[in-house]
Every structure is written in C-alpha cells, then in structure tokens.
Amino acid sequence: MKTAIVTGAGSGIGRAVSVALLREGYAVALAGRHAESLEQTASHVETGAAPRLVVPTDVTDPESVEALFRKTKDAFGRLDLLFNNAGINVPGLPIDELTVEQWQSVVDVNLTGAFLCTRQAFALMKSQTPRGGRIINNGSISAYTPRPNSAPYTATKHAITGLTKSSSLDGRNFDIACSQIDIGNAATDMTMRMTKGVPQANGEVLVEPRLDVDHVARAVVYMAGLPLDANVQFMTIMATKMPFIGRG
C-alpha cells in the first residue's frame, strides 16, 4: 500500500485530493491546523476503505512538521507521496498598503511551510527501503502571471517553482521525483470571490469561471501514480475560459 501526506487537508483542494487518494487505496496522513476539519475530511471516505491518520499540524513550525513525519512513519512505515498544498492569502492591496505581518504570514505558510515539509520528506525518503518517493507542490497560475495587488501570494508561488526545480534536481540521486501542479480557479471556498467579480489587469471587474475541484484531485492522483522513473514536471489545470492566457 502506498502512503501519502497531504497538507492543508481540512478543506478545498487538500480535502478533495485526500479523499481521491484514499479512494485510490493510499494510506493518507491528513495534516492541517484544525483537527475538526481534518476529521471531516477523513469521514468523506467510508471507514476501512484505506487507513487515514489525522495529524493537526502547523506547517510554519519546524517541530510540528517533524512530528507529522514521525507519526506518519510510525503509523505507515514509509512515505511515498507528499502533496505540499497548505497555503493562505491576504486581501488584495497595493504593495505600499500591505503590512509586514501580512507579507510574513503568507511567506511563512506558502513557502517556508513547503520547505519544512520537503526537508522532512527528503530525509525520510532517502532512508527508507525501497528508497525514494514523490513530492508534488501546489503552485498556482500566479506562479506565472500575477493578479493585481497580489504581491505576497504571487511572490511565494514564484518561489515554489524555484523550490520545485531545486528539489527535482537534488532528488535525482535518491529516487525522489518532484513536480508542481498549477491550478486556476478550482471551485473551493477560496475562489468564491470569483463568482462575484475580481479585478483584472485593465481595471475592469469580471466574474471568472471555475472548474470542479474533483478534476484537480484526479490530476494529482495521476501524477502521483506514475513510476518514479517518469515525472510530470509541471502541470497546469484551469477553467478553460478563465482570463489567464492574455491576462495582461
């Protein structure tokens, strides 16, 4: 049985991917800030379908992340997949109106959290037998093209691309495959604002289409299911008619 850790598993994309992996037969450690939300995710799949472990985790805290990986190893024996999904945003503001605290909060979760988890995953995957595993980072279309007034989120997602490339290169000698999925307007609570209209680069406010989050989950399951000698380095999945191509 393959095993996985999903961060940000209590809602949205993390919940959808966790449920899809459980239904695929993965044993899944569900990581996130709130135990109640993680338990709700776990309840979406019938008991006995696949093992699941609820681990309340603060991805910005090195000790909390270390405990997550230790508990996963103790419960499942190994780790085959890490889905670095945990992420936050702050309200869209001109860069000169952002507080340092707002900037730091996004960097801490979106970037440092992914680094801390990747660091622990490398250590575990290098030492286990059979050696190796796969890391999939949740990037964003903002990793390529920003929205107006999105400096913290956009900067961290560009940085995630750098982390993905570096991890992919550094993982080669240890059978660790690293990749990134860039998602545009998955239908989750985080994108509800799209249904009311969001600012565009030309100053207009437009309603944007969204795509069913289950399509994202199926894409992650596909990426995860490849043998370690094959890799989807980058995948973009998005609502077909969202204003990404030609956004500027």
Secondary structure as GFF3:
##gff-version 3
##sequence-region A 1 248
A	DSSP	beta_strand	3	7	.	.	.	ID=ss1
A	DSSP	alpha_helix	12	23	.	.	.	ID=ss2
A	DSSP	beta_strand	27	32	.	.	.	ID=ss3
A	DSSP	alpha_helix	35	42	.	.	.	ID=ss4
A	DSSP	beta_strand	52	56	.	.	.	ID=ss5
A	DSSP	alpha_helix	62	76	.	.	.	ID=ss6
A	DSSP	beta_strand	81	84	.	.	.	ID=ss7
A	DSSP	three_ten_helix	95	97	.	.	.	ID=ss8
A	DSSP	alpha_helix	100	106	.	.	.	ID=ss9
A	DSSP	pi_helix	107	112	.	.	.	ID=ss10
A	DSSP	alpha_helix	113	127	.	.	.	ID=ss11
A	DSSP	beta_strand	133	138	.	.	.	ID=ss12
A	DSSP	three_ten_helix	141	143	.	.	.	ID=ss13
A	DSSP	alpha_helix	151	171	.	.	.	ID=ss14
A	DSSP	three_ten_helix	172	174	.	.	.	ID=ss15
A	DSSP	beta_strand	176	184	.	.	.	ID=ss16
A	DSSP	three_ten_helix	189	195	.	.	.	ID=ss17
A	DSSP	beta_strand	198	199	.	.	.	ID=ss18
A	DSSP	beta_strand	205	206	.	.	.	ID=ss19
A	DSSP	alpha_helix	213	225	.	.	.	ID=ss20
A	DSSP	beta_strand	234	238	.	.	.	ID=ss21
###
